[in-house]
Amino acid sequence: LFKHLVDTLPSSELLASEPALTSTVPLAVLLGYGASRAAASGLQEYRNAVFAKVAQEAIRRVGRNVFDHVHKLDLQFHLSRNTGQLSRVLDRGNRSISFVLNAMVFHVVPTTLEVVVVTGLMGYHFGPQHASVILATILAYTGYTFSVTQWRTQFRRDMNRLENEASGRVVDSLINYETV
């Protein structure tokens, strides 16, 4: 594609004979670049706006189900549970729903589709050896990323646990201020 684009550019002899092309071509390229950047930003904002409605509906539905479930639990659960920690966990769960939906729809699924298409095309045009090298490289990178993420998860869990305890104490002390 780029080869054909470069081949259609005017030659230096044509540019010398027609000075209007000297300023027209760079200006057209610059305007085209600006228009494509603006269109990409606009389409990304449109995508986010459309997806926000879907994500919010899923969050509302799951949040309502969890809310109903927590209220149906027996009194002993509510007396032995820290309300602040429970509130913090529910809030974090609602936020994570949006994150997971966004990651799956806009990152994981398109990347998987792209890997399948590129590997298939490479296998078709250059043979299965090239496709297997590409696939092995991607699988090695995925394995490395997964292992580093698993290693980092322990720190995130510790942080979340400590944050839950702190938030739980704050909320419980505010709710039960007469006993504090």
N, C-alpha and C positions, 0 to 999 in steps of 0.2 A: 504494500500500500504506500509506504513512504517512498519507495523507489519510483513509483509512478508519479507521485507528487513532485519529487525533485526533478524528474525528467520533463515535467510540464512547465517548470519555471522558465521564464524568458532567459535567453542567453545574453552574455555580456555585449555581443554585437548588436542585438536587438535593443537592449537597454541604451546603448550609446546612440543609436539612430533615433530612438523615440524617448526623449527625456521625461515625458509624462509618466512612463512606466516606472522610472526610478523612484518617484515618490509615492506612486499609487500602490505598488506591491507591498512595501513595508507597512503602509498605512492600513491596507486591507488585512494583512496578517495580524497587526496589532488590534484592530477592531474585532476581527474574528476571535482572537484569543480572549479579549475582554468579554465578548458576548458569550463565549462558551463557559467562561468562569462564572459569569452571572447566572447563566442557565443552570449550571451544576449546583450552585448555592441555592437557587430558587427551588429546584427539584428536590434537593435534600430537605429543605424546610417543609415542603409540601408532603414529603414522605413521612417526616416526623409528626406533622399535624394529623395525617390520616392514621398513623399507627398509634398515636396517643389515645384516640378514642377506643381502639381495640384493647390496648393495654389497660386502660382505666376500667373498662367493662370487666375484664378478667380479674383485676385486683378487687373491684367491688364485689364480684360474685364470690371469690374465695374468702375475702374478708368477712362477708356476711355469714358464710357457712361456719367459719372459725368462731365468730362472735356468738352465733347461736349455739355452737357446740360447747363453748366455755360456759355459757349461762345454764346449760343443761347439766353440767357436772354437779356432784353432790356438795353439800355445805362443807364437809371435811376438807375437800380439795381446796376450796377458797380460803378456809381458815389457815391451812398449812402452807399456802403458796404466797410468795411475795408478789403483791399486785404490781409493783413497779417493774420487776423483772419480767413478768408476764406481758405487761404493756410494751416494754422495749422489744421483746422477742416478736410480738405480733406486728409491731411497726417495722422491724427489720425484715420480717417475712413478706410484708406487703411490698416493700421497696425492691426486694430481690425478685419478685415475680416480674416486675417491669424489666429489670436487668436481664433475666434469663430469656424472656420473650424477645427482647431487642437483640440479644446476642445470637439467638437461634435463627431469627428471621433475617437479620441483616448481615450476619457474619458467618456462622457455621454452615448453613444451608447453601448460600451462594459460593462459599469457598470450596465446599465439597463438590458442588456441581462443576465449578471451574477446574478442579483437579481431575475429575473424571473426563471432562471434555479434552483438556490439554493432554492428559496421558493417552487417551484414545487417539487423538490426532497424531501425537508423536509416534505411537505404535503403528499407526496406519502408514505414515509417511517414511519413517526411519527404521521401523522394525521393532520387535518386542524387547530387544536389548535396551534400546534407548528409553522406552516406556518403563521398563523395570528399574532403570537407574533413577529416573525421575520419581517413580513411586517409592523406591527405597529411600531416597533423599527426603522426601516429604514425610514418610513414616518415621525416619530417624529424628527429624526435627520435631515432629509431633510427640514422640516419646520423650525427648529431652524437655520440651516445654511442659509436658504433663508431669514429669518427675520434679522439675523445679517448682511448679505450681503446688504439687503435693507437699513439698518441703516448706514452702511459704505458708501453707494453710495452717500449720500448727501455730504459727505466730498470730495469724488472724483469729484463730479460735481463742487463744489466750486473751487477746485484746478484747474480743467480743464478750468473753466471760467476765472480765474485769469491768468492762463498760456496763454490762447487765447488772452486776452487783452494785456499782456506784449509782446507776439510775434507779435501781430498786430501792436502795436506801433513801434516796432523795424523795422519790414519790411516796414511799411508805411513811416517811417522817412528815411529809406535808399532809397526807390523808389522816394520819393519826397524831396530829400535832398536840392534842390535849393530853396524850400520854407521854410525850417526849419531855 
